[in-house]
Every structure is written in structure tokens, then in C-alpha cells.
Amino acid sequence: MSSAVIETDNLRKSYGSFTAVNGVSFSVQPGECFGLLGPNGAGKTTTIRMLYGFTPRDSGSLRLFGLDCDGAWRLIKDRIGVCQQDNNLDPDLTVRENLEVFAAYFNLSKATVRERVANLLRFTALEGREQSGVRDLSGGLMRRLVLARALINDPQLLILDEPTTGLDPQSRHQLWSRLEELKAQGLTILLTTHYMDEAQRLCDRLVIMDQGQILVEGAPRELIRRHLGDSVIEVVAPCADLRRMLVERGLPHEDLGQRLVIYSGNGDDLYRELVAEHCREGCMLRPATLEDLFLRLTGRELRE
């Protein structure tokens, strides 16, 4: 019997003539932080909503904790926590009351609720704000409260749908620190995000999706090396000779008009050659990143 926390096989979901998820298969192991990445409309949120039972799937199999989701949703939902995109807190309640009311859905004893609320307020650095109304909280404090609420039932799987969208850098880093602590404690995390630095920092493995399908799967650094190499060279205002040389040698690159992005596993040697012969200025060598891979696979055009 598989020990995977999540197992999906050929998941499909359509809305009329639009196919949102088209044959998605992956598994998530205990204690792993697994990322779902993709541009707008790639099918990430639909996939996540199927995982926690909000959206019914059209076909394919889905198992959580080894349980078939068709007949065990009550048992499954008791073991997961969900941090949705929106700050869907009750605006008429205080910070503490939001946690206590949500805890009532899990039939916890009053003593357990008191202990967990106190621990979560401390963990998310919301001590001293427990009597504050939700409307008085900043965006960062709201996201920390949504995270605390998702943890109130002591879940074995935490599902995070774009948890840091709209946050300032300080708030993002605070939330990352909390998630890293949860990872260290062995909590399994499923994360979707538009921030590639966030995914590269937090995820043990990930998939990149587009148009409802998985393009690649693996560990972030492994995927970068496999598809791009270790280095990227950027050239500003490239000359015609450089463009011709890249095509003649068959070197992988993207021509963005006033800028060239060149992917090379042997970046140091190529960089020295380019500086010496083609671009004494406006040439930069840097490590390849997950954002480079994301744009290489899904394109650079704007999505609705």
C-alpha cells in the first residue's frame, strides 16, 4: 500500500467547452512541500479545489492518506487544513473568535481549543492582537491569521493557495519562516504560488502546469539544471553578429528584441567569449533560476 499523502491519477475537470484540468497525475510524500506552479488559467486552483473537495472532478482517481475521496471525505477533511487565496475571515469577530468559531467545526474540547489557540497566536506572532477586529488588521496579519485558522485542527496536510499574494517583503519573509518551521516539524504542504523565489525556497518538488497539463516535475534545482543548465547570460542591445553566431551554433536562447537570454551549461567560457568578441558592455552572467525555467516553458506573454 502506498504511503503517499496525495495520489492523483488522470484528474480531469471541464467547465462547458473549457478544459481546466486535463489528465493531471502526481503524488506527494509525507513531510514534503510540493508546489503547483503555472500561469493564470493553468489549472492550479481547480486542481487544489478538487483536492479538498470544493470542486467535484469529472474523472480520474484521487486518494488522500490512502483513502478514496469518493467515500471518505469526512475522514479526509478532518486531517487537512486549507489556506485559501482570499482572506475569508469573519469581519464581525475578533482574531481569537475567528479561531474559536472555526475550531467548533472539528468537535474539539474546550481545553484543546484554548491550548491550540494560545499556541497558534504565539506561533503566528499574533499575541497581543487577539482582541483586535479583523478589519483592524493589515494584510500581513490577516494572512497569518488565515494560516493559524488552517492549523487549528492540527492537520497532517496543509494546502496553501497563493498564501503570500499582495504581501510586502517583510510579511512574506515572516510567513516563509513560519512555513519552514512547519516543514521542519514534518507537516506535508501543498503550495501554489506565482512567486518563483518562494517556490524555489520552500518546495522539495514541484510541477509546472499550463493549459491544464503538467509540463515538468521534479526538484527545483534539478529541473533548472536539466532544462537550462547552471547559468544564464543576458545581453542588452545585442548586435547582429551575436544573433547569427547563436543560431549557427544552435545555442538555446530567447530573443526579446532589445535583450537576449542565453541558456548555457558552460556559462563561464561562453561569457568570456561574448565579452571579448561581441558585447564588451551590457553582458551579464548569473545563476539560472526557477523563474527563468517558468518563462522558458510557459512563455512571456500576458495571461488573462
Order of alpha helices (4+ residues) and beta strands (2+ residues): beta-beta-beta-alpha-beta-beta-alpha-beta-alpha-alpha-alpha-beta-alpha-beta-alpha-beta-beta-alpha-beta-alpha-beta-beta-alpha-beta-alpha
